[in-house]
Structure formats: structure tokens, C-alpha cells
């Protein structure tokens, strides 16, 4: 089978590998669509693991069922989770599934940028989500990123009627904007350094959008009836954006660090201001199986119109071009790879 192997953001090679052989409890899935995630192009995170086949936003069709699998059948359309928790450890029992050791070690074989992948038994048990008839394979690829966004807003305690500032309007930021709108935000303000993304932010639910270099807390107050934001969502790890976030939360508000910064990056905290104004800082990574199920239902109900975010559909041989589109962060929102093309 063909795979797109990642060496770096400018070197993604079309190569041949054997179709994976499945064992008891496993599934073989034909990959129909696989989204390129912003994390796929974070070289500081990926480069030391290269070469490898990436792709974790996957929707496909089951083509072979291992011995003992009774809940799924050949021909079934499914969305997949690449990382799944054990559900029994200290962290899972406390509701912190995404810091489970098992979740951090589970994955596809080889990845979504391939014609086929093998799904290990543990993923079959808790990481397969049947796609409803009214949901396309393309839309179903958003199950994983939307699950991450759902978990983030839940951990941040977002409530209808709150105001939201999203710093960074790439695909994660746009999903945060669109979900916050669907869940009843009173006012949504977005920032980014790219005009193309600011226009997209307005299409997907932002009431105001600012160039990041022009944004100030005072401009947020002007756009939000004199107040700062009840929820600030950081969808970039840039230090300048972190500084903006720390100055943009309303008293009693929350700052959600959604995007990672590079390892060893540190930021000064205005501890007195945070203490005095009751600001909560929280972080979020990945999504739990329950978040996947909820995300797929939101997609089915069209509460979150993910299909409108797709700007590019590319065949497997064009995966390198897709990586360059996402890495440049200029004129794309969501790039979908279709490995059967």
C-alpha cells in the first residue's frame, strides 16, 4: 500500500509498505479521509521521531475484522481515536483520561496518511465511533479535533452567556469560536496575524476580529460592553499571545492554555493581579472517548458546521503540499488528505 512518510515539513515522501496484518480483536480500516492537524507540522515536536506516518484525524471503512470482534462489521463507516485511555488508573478514575499512561502510548499502525491502517484491540474496544449515515467521511475527520475543543471548554467551565476571546484563529481557534457560538456565548472576539483567518473567524461566529499586532485589552473592552473576556482561549504558544491573554481575562474569568508552547519556554505571571482578580489558569490536551461521541453528535446535528472549514482536498501523493499549506498558515483552514485518490 502507499503511505506518505514524514521526514520534515518540507520532506514528505510517498512510499510503499505492506498492508498491515490484523490479529484477534483488531480491525483493518481503509482510510477514506484524514485531516492534517496543526500539531502535525510542529517540527520541534515531530522531527526527533521521524521518519513516521502521521495522520490522526481519521475516517474510513472497515475492510477486515479480527477474531472475537462482534461489535463491528466489514463495510462499516467509522471515525477513529488514535489515543485511548485505560479507564481504570488513578487518572482515569478521577476524570483525567488524557493524562493516562495508556493514552500516551496507544496509536494507529501506521497512521492516517496511508491507504490502510491496523487498529489495535484496545482502540477497537474504546476508540471506534460509527459514522451516522448523514455524516460524510470528510466531516467525520473533525471528530478528534472537535473532541479536544469540547474537553477544553468543559474544563474551562464555559457557560452560556459568557464572553469569549480566542487568540489565534487557525483551525483550533475556529472550532473554539464556532463551538462557543453553538453553546450560547454572549460575545466572541478573535485575533490572528493573518487576515484570511480573521475573515474566517467572522464567518464562524466571531462578533469582532482584530489583527494580533493591533489588539489591546482596551479594544476588547470596546467590543464587549466595557468588560474583558470571561473565557480567554489561547490557540497559539507565542509568548506575545500569552502576555495578551494574561491581560485579557475579566475578574472571575478563566484563561485556557489550549495550544502548547515549545519545551522549556517560560512566561512571567502577574501573580498579584491573578490572585486579586480571581483568574483561573487551566490547560487541556486531547479528548476522552465521551468527548469523541459528543463531537460526532454535534457534527451530525450540524450544530458545528465543520464541512465549511475544508479548503483543500488532496490525494495521498499531494500530502507534502498539504503539509506546506498548513505550515505556512496563510491561505488554508483545513486540509484533508484522501488516501484512496
C-alpha positions as CSV (number, residue, x, y, z in Angstrom):
1,X,0.0,0.0,0.0
2,X,1.0,3.6,-0.4
3,X,1.9,5.8,2.6
4,X,3.0,9.4,3.0
5,X,6.1,9.3,5.3
6,X,7.1,12.4,7.2
7,X,10.7,13.4,7.4
8,X,10.2,17.1,8.0
9,X,7.6,19.7,6.9
10,X,9.3,20.1,3.5
11,X,10.0,16.4,3.0
12,X,7.0,14.1,3.0
13,X,7.6,11.1,0.7
14,X,5.2,8.7,-1.0
15,X,6.4,5.3,-0.1
16,X,5.3,1.6,-0.2
17,X,4.6,-0.6,2.8
18,X,2.8,-3.9,3.2
19,X,-0.8,-3.7,4.2
20,X,-0.8,-4.4,8.0
21,X,-1.9,-7.8,9.1
22,X,-4.5,-7.9,11.9
23,X,-4.8,-10.2,14.8
24,X,-7.5,-11.2,17.3
25,X,-9.6,-8.2,18.4
26,X,-8.2,-5.9,15.8
27,X,-9.6,-4.1,12.7
28,X,-8.2,-3.3,9.3
29,X,-9.6,0.1,8.1
30,X,-9.4,1.6,4.6
31,X,-8.6,5.3,5.2
32,X,-11.1,7.4,3.2
33,X,-10.2,10.8,4.7
34,X,-7.6,12.1,7.1
35,X,-7.1,15.7,8.2
36,X,-3.8,17.4,8.7
37,X,-3.6,18.8,12.2
38,X,-1.6,21.8,13.3
39,X,0.3,19.5,15.6
40,X,1.5,17.5,12.6
41,X,3.6,20.5,11.4
42,X,5.1,21.3,14.8
43,X,8.6,20.3,13.8
44,X,10.0,20.7,17.3
45,X,7.5,18.1,18.4
46,X,7.8,15.7,15.4
47,X,11.3,15.9,14.0
48,X,13.0,13.7,16.5
49,X,10.5,10.9,15.8
50,X,10.9,11.0,12.1
51,X,10.6,9.2,9.8
52,X,7.0,8.2,10.5
53,X,3.5,8.1,9.1
54,X,1.3,10.8,10.7
55,X,-2.4,11.3,10.5
56,X,-4.7,11.0,13.5
57,X,-7.9,12.7,12.3
58,X,-9.2,9.6,10.5
59,X,-12.4,8.4,9.0
60,X,-12.6,5.2,7.0
61,X,-14.3,1.9,6.2
62,X,-13.7,-1.4,8.0
63,X,-12.4,-4.0,5.5
64,X,-11.4,-6.8,7.8
65,X,-12.5,-7.9,11.3
66,X,-10.3,-9.8,13.7
67,X,-11.3,-12.9,15.6
68,X,-13.5,-12.0,18.6
69,X,-14.7,-8.7,17.3
70,X,-18.5,-8.8,17.5
71,X,-19.5,-5.1,17.7
72,X,-18.2,-4.0,14.2
73,X,-18.6,-5.5,10.7
74,X,-16.9,-5.2,7.3
75,X,-18.1,-2.2,5.3
76,X,-19.0,-0.1,8.3
77,X,-18.0,3.6,8.2
78,X,-16.1,4.7,11.3
79,X,-14.3,7.6,12.9
80,X,-11.3,6.6,15.0
81,X,-9.4,7.6,18.1
82,X,-5.6,7.1,17.9
83,X,-5.0,7.6,21.6
84,X,-7.3,5.8,24.1
85,X,-7.2,5.6,27.9
86,X,-7.1,2.5,30.1
87,X,-10.3,3.7,32.1
88,X,-9.0,2.1,35.3
89,X,-5.9,4.0,36.5
90,X,-5.9,6.8,39.1
91,X,-6.1,9.5,36.4
92,X,-9.0,7.9,34.5
93,X,-11.0,7.3,37.7
94,X,-10.5,11.0,38.5
95,X,-11.8,12.0,35.0
96,X,-8.3,12.9,33.7
97,X,-8.3,10.4,30.9
98,X,-5.9,12.4,28.7
99,X,-3.0,12.1,31.1
100,X,-3.4,8.4,31.4
101,X,-0.1,6.5,30.6
102,X,-2.0,4.1,28.3
103,X,-3.5,7.0,26.3
104,X,0.1,8.3,25.8
105,X,1.3,5.0,24.3
106,X,-1.6,3.9,22.1
107,X,-1.7,4.7,18.4
108,X,-2.6,3.6,14.9
109,X,-0.5,1.3,12.7
110,X,0.9,3.1,10.8
111,X,-1.1,6.3,10.6
112,X,-3.9,8.1,8.8
113,X,-1.8,9.2,5.8
114,X,-1.9,5.7,4.4
115,X,-4.3,3.6,2.3
116,X,-5.0,1.2,5.2
117,X,-4.3,1.1,8.9
118,X,-4.5,-1.5,11.6
119,X,-6.4,-0.7,14.7
120,X,-5.1,-2.4,17.9
121,X,-7.5,-4.3,20.1
122,X,-7.6,-1.6,22.8
123,X,-8.5,1.0,20.2
124,X,-11.2,-1.3,18.9
125,X,-12.6,-1.6,22.4
126,X,-12.9,2.1,23.1
127,X,-11.9,4.2,20.1
128,X,-14.2,3.4,17.2
129,X,-17.2,5.5,16.5
130,X,-19.8,4.5,13.8
131,X,-20.4,7.4,11.4
132,X,-24.1,8.2,11.0
133,X,-25.5,8.0,7.5
134,X,-25.9,11.7,7.2
135,X,-22.3,12.5,8.1
136,X,-19.6,12.4,5.3
137,X,-16.2,10.8,5.8
138,X,-14.7,14.3,5.4
139,X,-16.9,15.8,8.2
140,X,-16.2,12.8,10.4
141,X,-12.4,13.6,10.4
142,X,-13.3,16.6,12.6
143,X,-14.4,14.2,15.4
144,X,-11.0,14.2,17.0
145,X,-10.2,17.9,16.9
146,X,-13.7,18.9,18.0
147,X,-13.5,16.4,20.9
148,X,-10.3,18.2,22.0
149,X,-12.1,21.6,21.8
150,X,-15.1,20.3,23.7
151,X,-12.9,19.0,26.5
152,X,-11.1,22.3,26.7
153,X,-14.2,24.4,27.0
154,X,-15.7,21.9,29.6
155,X,-12.5,22.1,31.8
156,X,-12.6,25.9,31.5
157,X,-16.1,25.9,32.9
158,X,-17.6,27.7,29.9
159,X,-21.3,28.6,30.4
160,X,-23.9,30.1,28.0
161,X,-24.0,33.9,28.3
162,X,-20.2,34.2,28.8
163,X,-18.0,36.3,26.6
164,X,-15.0,34.6,24.9
165,X,-11.7,35.8,23.4
166,X,-9.9,33.4,21.1
167,X,-6.3,34.3,20.5
168,X,-5.2,32.6,17.3
169,X,-7.8,31.7,14.6
170,X,-6.3,28.7,13.0
171,X,-8.4,25.5,12.8
172,X,-8.4,25.0,16.6
173,X,-9.3,28.7,17.2
174,X,-12.1,28.5,14.6
175,X,-13.5,25.3,16.2
176,X,-13.5,27.1,19.6
177,X,-15.3,30.1,18.1
178,X,-17.9,28.0,16.3
179,X,-18.5,25.8,19.4
180,X,-18.7,28.7,21.7
181,X,-21.3,30.3,19.4
182,X,-23.3,27.0,19.3
183,X,-23.2,26.8,23.1
184,X,-24.5,30.3,23.6
185,X,-21.6,32.7,24.1
186,X,-22.8,36.3,24.5
187,X,-19.9,37.8,22.6
188,X,-17.0,36.3,20.8
189,X,-13.8,38.2,19.9
190,X,-11.0,36.7,17.8
191,X,-7.4,37.7,17.0
192,X,-4.8,36.4,14.5
193,X,-1.9,37.7,12.4
194,X,-3.4,36.5,9.1
195,X,-6.3,38.5,7.5
196,X,-7.6,35.3,5.8
197,X,-8.2,33.7,9.2
198,X,-9.8,36.8,10.7
199,X,-12.3,36.7,7.8
200,X,-13.0,33.0,8.6
201,X,-13.4,33.8,12.3
202,X,-16.2,36.2,11.4
203,X,-17.9,33.6,9.2
204,X,-17.8,31.0,12.0
205,X,-19.2,33.1,14.8
206,X,-16.9,35.9,16.0
207,X,-18.5,39.2,16.6
208,X,-15.3,41.1,16.3
209,X,-11.9,40.2,14.9
210,X,-8.6,42.0,15.5
211,X,-5.1,41.8,13.9
212,X,-3.0,40.5,16.7
213,X,-0.5,43.3,16.5
214,X,-3.3,45.9,16.9
215,X,-5.2,44.1,19.7
216,X,-5.2,45.5,23.2
217,X,-7.3,44.8,26.3
218,X,-8.9,48.2,25.7
219,X,-10.0,47.2,22.2
220,X,-11.6,44.1,23.8
221,X,-13.4,46.3,26.3
222,X,-14.7,48.5,23.5
223,X,-16.1,45.4,21.7
224,X,-17.5,43.7,24.9
225,X,-19.6,46.4,26.6
226,X,-16.7,47.6,28.7
227,X,-15.6,44.3,30.1
228,X,-12.7,41.9,29.4
229,X,-13.5,38.2,28.5
230,X,-15.0,35.7,30.8
231,X,-13.1,33.0,28.9
232,X,-9.8,33.5,27.1
233,X,-8.7,30.6,24.8
234,X,-5.0,30.6,23.8
235,X,-4.7,28.8,20.4
236,X,-1.1,29.8,19.9
237,X,2.0,29.2,22.1
238,X,3.6,32.6,21.2
239,X,4.9,34.5,24.2
240,X,3.3,37.7,22.9
241,X,0.0,36.0,22.8
242,X,0.4,34.6,26.3
243,X,1.1,38.1,27.5
244,X,-2.1,39.3,25.8
245,X,-4.1,36.5,27.4
246,X,-2.9,37.3,30.9
247,X,-4.2,40.9,30.5
248,X,-7.5,40.0,28.9
249,X,-9.5,37.9,31.4
250,X,-12.3,39.6,33.3
251,X,-12.4,39.3,37.1
252,X,-13.5,35.8,37.9
253,X,-12.6,34.7,34.4
254,X,-10.6,31.8,33.1
255,X,-7.6,31.5,30.7
256,X,-7.4,28.2,28.8
257,X,-4.0,27.3,27.5
258,X,-5.1,25.1,24.6
259,X,-2.0,25.3,22.3
260,X,1.3,24.1,23.6
261,X,4.4,26.2,23.8
262,X,7.8,24.6,23.0
263,X,9.5,22.7,25.8
264,X,11.4,24.9,28.3
265,X,9.5,28.1,27.3
266,X,8.6,30.0,30.4
267,X,6.4,33.1,30.9
268,X,6.2,35.5,33.8
269,X,2.9,35.5,35.7
270,X,1.4,38.6,37.3
271,X,0.6,36.6,40.4
272,X,-0.8,39.6,42.4
273,X,-3.2,40.5,39.6
274,X,-4.3,36.9,39.1
275,X,-4.9,36.5,42.8
276,X,-6.7,39.8,43.3
277,X,-9.0,39.3,40.3
278,X,-9.7,35.6,40.8
279,X,-8.4,34.5,37.5
280,X,-8.2,30.7,36.8
281,X,-5.5,29.3,34.6
282,X,-6.1,25.9,33.1
283,X,-4.8,23.7,30.3
284,X,-6.3,21.0,28.1
285,X,-4.8,18.3,25.9
286,X,-6.7,15.7,23.7
287,X,-10.2,14.3,24.3
288,X,-11.8,11.4,26.1
289,X,-14.0,8.8,24.4
290,X,-17.0,10.6,25.7
291,X,-15.8,13.8,24.0
292,X,-15.5,11.9,20.7
293,X,-19.0,10.7,20.9
294,X,-20.4,14.1,21.8
295,X,-18.3,15.7,19.0
296,X,-19.7,13.3,16.4
297,X,-23.2,14.1,17.5
298,X,-22.6,17.8,17.2
299,X,-21.3,17.2,13.7
300,X,-24.3,15.0,12.8
301,X,-26.8,17.7,14.2
302,X,-24.9,20.4,12.3
303,X,-24.5,22.4,15.5
304,X,-20.9,22.8,14.3
305,X,-20.6,23.1,10.5
306,X,-17.2,21.6,10.1
307,X,-17.5,20.8,6.4
308,X,-17.5,24.6,5.6
309,X,-14.0,24.7,7.1
310,X,-12.4,22.5,4.5
311,X,-10.4,24.5,2.0
312,X,-8.3,21.7,0.3
313,X,-8.9,18.1,-0.6
314,X,-5.7,16.4,-1.8
315,X,-4.7,12.9,-2.8
316,X,-2.1,10.9,-0.9
317,X,0.7,11.9,-3.3
318,X,0.0,15.5,-2.5
319,X,0.4,15.1,1.2
320,X,3.7,17.1,1.1
321,X,1.9,20.0,-0.5
322,X,-0.8,19.8,2.3
323,X,1.9,20.0,5.0
324,X,3.3,23.1,3.3
325,X,-0.1,24.7,3.2
326,X,-0.7,24.0,6.9
327,X,2.8,25.0,8.0
328,X,2.6,28.3,6.1
329,X,-0.7,29.2,7.9
330,X,-1.7,31.6,5.1
331,X,-4.4,30.5,2.8
332,X,-5.8,27.3,4.1
333,X,-8.1,26.3,7.0
334,X,-8.5,22.6,7.0
335,X,-6.6,20.4,4.6
336,X,-8.0,16.9,4.0
337,X,-6.0,14.0,2.6
338,X,-7.9,11.3,0.7
339,X,-5.6,8.3,0.5
340,X,-7.6,6.4,-2.0
341,X,-7.0,9.0,-4.6
